[in-house]
Amino acid sequence: MKKIIAALCLAFPAAPIVAATTAVPAALQADQQLQQRMAEIGIKPTSVANAPVPGLLQVFTDRGLFFASSDGQYLIQGEVFDLKNKVHVNEEVMKPMRLAGVNKMTPSAIEFKAKNEKFVVTVFTDTDCGYCRKLHSEMQDYLDAGISIHYLAYPRGGENSQTFSTLESIWCSKDKQGAMTKAKGGSDVSVAKCDNNVAAQYHLGQSFGINGTPAMVLPDGSLIPGYQPAAALAAALTQLAKR
């Protein structure tokens, strides 16, 4: 099944969604039963809208995108594809949500800016993951390719982890870029405290359904879950810009 889903994702890279989502009636949007049922399984809905699939609702939550029956009884987690129009429905629905979220968080991102900037990619990162460290060790390759990197925090161990504390210290450091480089190199970072958005960034990533790092949000809101070398990423971004 995973192979089938992967093949479908590759087959439907960028087709426009066939039906615009519209707000559901206020009575349904305020349906306390749906809210309560989802709360009972630890999921918090943030908005509800009609899905492109007739008879279904799309439910944005603090744990990603779900679909639900119109009566709120059935909750569906999974990938939805429009075979006729070759659309990966989940991805097209999530793109504007991701884009709005990262744009809102941009002021608190740690930026590594390309001198001749062509593209900006937002990367949810963890200081301990191997591929996050590999990406960071190749930072100059991304910058030379005209790709600016905006880091947002995503401590995979959660808010009670040592990584979370390390990320807070990085965001509170006077030299955030230097502290990030030090941590990604395996060295300890001096403890620092301040008001910061590390928790908010982590929660944002969770609302996108991210569960691993690095996770790259591209300029159109699409998501690459994992490491991409600079050359491959630049090629993908160039192709994206032509659409």
C-alpha positions as CSV (number, residue, x, y, z in Angstrom):
1,M,0.0,0.0,0.0
2,K,2.8,2.4,0.8
3,K,4.4,1.8,-2.6
4,I,1.0,2.5,-4.3
5,I,0.6,5.8,-2.4
6,A,4.2,6.8,-3.2
7,A,3.6,6.1,-6.9
8,L,0.4,8.2,-6.9
9,C,2.2,11.1,-5.2
10,L,4.8,11.1,-8.0
11,A,2.2,10.7,-10.7
12,F,0.2,13.8,-9.4
13,P,3.0,16.3,-8.7
14,A,1.2,19.6,-9.1
15,A,-2.2,19.4,-10.6
16,P,-4.6,22.1,-9.4
17,I,-7.3,21.1,-7.1
18,V,-10.6,20.6,-8.8
19,A,-12.9,22.0,-6.2
20,A,-12.4,25.0,-4.0
21,T,-13.0,24.4,-0.3
22,T,-15.8,26.4,1.2
23,A,-16.8,27.0,4.7
24,V,-19.4,24.6,6.1
25,P,-22.6,26.0,7.6
26,A,-22.1,27.7,10.9
27,A,-24.2,25.1,12.7
28,L,-21.9,22.3,11.5
29,Q,-18.7,24.3,12.1
30,A,-19.8,24.7,15.7
31,D,-20.8,21.1,16.0
32,Q,-19.9,20.3,19.6
33,Q,-20.3,16.6,19.1
34,L,-17.6,16.4,16.5
35,Q,-15.3,18.6,18.7
36,Q,-16.0,16.3,21.7
37,R,-15.5,13.1,19.8
38,M,-12.1,14.2,18.4
39,A,-11.1,15.6,21.8
40,E,-11.7,12.2,23.3
41,I,-9.0,10.7,21.1
42,G,-6.6,13.6,21.7
43,I,-7.1,15.6,18.5
44,K,-8.0,19.3,18.5
45,P,-9.9,20.5,15.4
46,T,-8.9,24.1,14.4
47,S,-11.2,24.5,11.4
48,V,-13.7,22.5,9.3
49,A,-14.6,22.9,5.7
50,N,-16.3,21.0,2.9
51,A,-13.8,18.6,1.3
52,P,-13.4,18.3,-2.5
53,V,-14.8,14.8,-2.1
54,P,-18.6,14.9,-2.0
55,G,-20.1,14.0,1.4
56,L,-16.9,14.5,3.3
57,L,-15.5,17.3,5.5
58,Q,-11.9,18.3,5.7
59,V,-10.8,18.9,9.3
60,F,-7.6,20.8,10.1
61,T,-6.3,19.8,13.5
62,D,-3.3,20.2,15.7
63,R,-2.1,16.8,14.3
64,G,-2.6,17.4,10.6
65,L,-5.4,17.0,8.1
66,F,-8.2,14.5,8.5
67,F,-11.5,13.8,6.7
68,A,-14.8,13.2,8.4
69,S,-18.3,12.1,7.4
70,S,-20.8,15.0,7.3
71,D,-22.5,13.7,10.4
72,G,-19.3,13.7,12.4
73,Q,-19.4,10.0,13.2
74,Y,-16.5,8.7,11.1
75,L,-13.0,10.1,11.0
76,I,-10.6,9.2,8.2
77,Q,-6.9,9.5,8.2
78,G,-5.1,8.8,4.9
79,E,-4.2,10.0,1.4
80,V,-7.0,11.0,-1.0
81,F,-6.4,11.0,-4.7
82,D,-8.7,12.4,-7.5
83,L,-7.9,9.8,-10.2
84,K,-9.9,11.6,-12.9
85,N,-8.1,14.9,-12.5
86,K,-4.8,13.5,-11.2
87,V,-4.9,15.5,-8.0
88,H,-3.3,14.5,-4.7
89,V,-6.1,16.1,-2.6
90,N,-4.3,16.1,0.7
91,E,-1.4,18.0,-0.7
92,E,-3.4,20.6,-2.6
93,V,-5.5,21.2,0.5
94,M,-2.5,21.6,2.8
95,K,-0.4,23.8,0.6
96,P,-2.1,27.1,1.5
97,M,-2.3,26.1,5.1
98,R,1.4,25.4,5.3
99,L,2.3,28.6,3.4
100,A,0.2,30.8,5.7
101,G,1.7,29.1,8.8
102,V,5.4,29.5,7.8
103,N,4.8,33.0,6.6
104,K,3.4,33.9,10.0
105,M,6.4,32.3,11.8
106,T,9.0,33.8,9.5
107,P,9.9,36.7,11.9
108,S,11.1,34.1,14.5
109,A,12.9,31.8,12.0
110,I,16.7,31.5,12.1
111,E,17.8,32.6,8.6
112,F,20.8,31.6,6.6
113,K,20.5,33.9,3.7
114,A,21.9,33.3,0.2
115,K,23.9,36.3,-1.2
116,N,22.1,35.9,-4.6
117,E,18.8,34.7,-3.2
118,K,16.6,32.9,-5.7
119,F,14.5,30.8,-3.4
120,V,13.5,30.6,0.3
121,V,12.9,27.2,1.9
122,T,11.6,26.7,5.4
123,V,13.1,23.7,7.2
124,F,11.7,22.2,10.3
125,T,14.8,21.0,12.1
126,D,16.1,19.0,15.1
127,T,19.7,19.5,16.3
128,D,20.2,15.7,16.9
129,C,18.9,14.1,13.7
130,G,21.6,12.8,11.4
131,Y,20.1,14.2,8.2
132,C,19.5,17.6,9.8
133,R,23.2,17.7,10.6
134,K,24.1,16.6,7.1
135,L,21.9,19.4,5.6
136,H,23.5,21.9,7.9
137,S,27.0,20.8,7.1
138,E,26.2,21.5,3.4
139,M,24.7,24.9,4.1
140,Q,27.2,26.7,1.9
141,D,26.0,24.5,-1.1
142,Y,22.4,25.7,-0.6
143,L,23.5,29.3,-0.3
144,D,25.7,29.0,-3.4
145,A,22.7,27.6,-5.2
146,G,20.7,30.7,-4.3
147,I,18.6,28.9,-1.7
148,S,18.1,30.8,1.6
149,I,17.2,28.5,4.5
150,H,14.8,29.5,7.2
151,Y,15.0,27.2,10.2
152,L,12.0,26.5,12.4
153,A,12.3,24.2,15.5
154,Y,10.9,20.7,15.5
155,P,12.3,18.7,18.5
156,R,11.3,15.2,17.7
157,G,11.3,14.2,21.3
158,G,8.7,16.7,22.3
159,E,8.5,19.6,24.7
160,N,10.0,17.7,27.6
161,S,13.1,16.6,25.7
162,Q,16.7,17.8,26.0
163,T,16.6,18.8,22.4
164,F,13.7,21.1,23.1
165,S,15.8,22.8,25.8
166,T,18.8,23.0,23.4
167,L,16.6,24.6,20.7
168,E,15.3,27.2,23.2
169,S,18.9,28.1,24.0
170,I,19.7,28.5,20.3
171,W,16.7,30.7,19.7
172,C,17.7,32.8,22.8
173,S,21.3,33.0,21.9
174,K,22.8,36.4,20.8
175,D,24.4,34.5,17.8
176,K,21.6,32.2,16.7
177,Q,23.3,31.1,13.6
178,G,26.5,30.3,15.4
179,A,24.7,28.4,18.2
180,M,22.8,26.4,15.6
181,T,26.1,25.5,13.8
182,K,27.7,24.5,17.1
183,A,24.7,22.3,18.1
184,K,24.6,20.7,14.7
185,G,28.3,19.9,15.0
186,G,27.6,18.0,18.2
187,S,28.9,20.5,20.7
188,D,27.0,21.8,23.7
189,V,25.3,25.2,23.5
190,S,25.3,27.6,26.4
191,V,22.0,27.6,28.2
192,A,20.0,30.8,27.5
193,K,16.5,31.8,28.5
194,C,14.1,34.3,26.8
195,D,10.6,34.5,25.4
196,N,10.7,32.4,22.3
197,N,8.6,30.6,19.7
198,V,10.1,27.2,19.8
199,A,7.0,25.6,21.2
200,A,4.8,27.4,18.7
201,Q,7.0,26.3,15.8
202,Y,6.9,22.7,17.0
203,H,3.1,22.9,17.3
204,L,2.9,24.4,13.8
205,G,4.9,21.4,12.4
206,Q,2.6,19.0,14.2
207,S,-0.4,20.7,12.6
208,F,1.2,20.1,9.2
209,G,1.4,16.4,10.1
210,I,5.2,16.5,10.3
211,N,6.6,13.6,12.3
212,G,10.3,13.6,11.2
213,T,13.1,16.0,10.3
214,P,14.3,17.7,8.3
215,A,11.0,18.7,6.7
216,M,11.2,21.3,3.9
217,V,8.3,23.6,3.1
218,L,8.8,25.0,-0.4
219,P,7.7,28.5,-1.7
220,D,4.3,27.1,-2.9
221,G,3.6,25.4,0.4
222,S,4.4,21.9,-0.8
223,L,6.3,19.7,1.6
224,I,9.4,17.5,1.1
225,P,9.7,15.1,4.1
226,G,13.4,14.5,4.4
227,Y,16.8,15.6,3.3
228,Q,17.5,16.9,-0.3
229,P,21.0,17.8,-1.5
230,A,21.4,21.3,-2.7
231,A,21.6,20.4,-6.4
232,A,18.4,18.3,-6.4
233,L,16.5,20.9,-4.3
234,A,17.6,23.7,-6.7
235,A,16.4,21.7,-9.7
236,A,13.0,21.1,-8.0
237,L,12.6,24.7,-7.1
238,T,13.5,25.8,-10.6
239,Q,10.9,23.5,-12.0
240,L,8.4,24.7,-9.5
241,A,9.0,28.3,-10.5
242,K,8.2,27.5,-14.1
243,R,4.7,26.3,-13.4
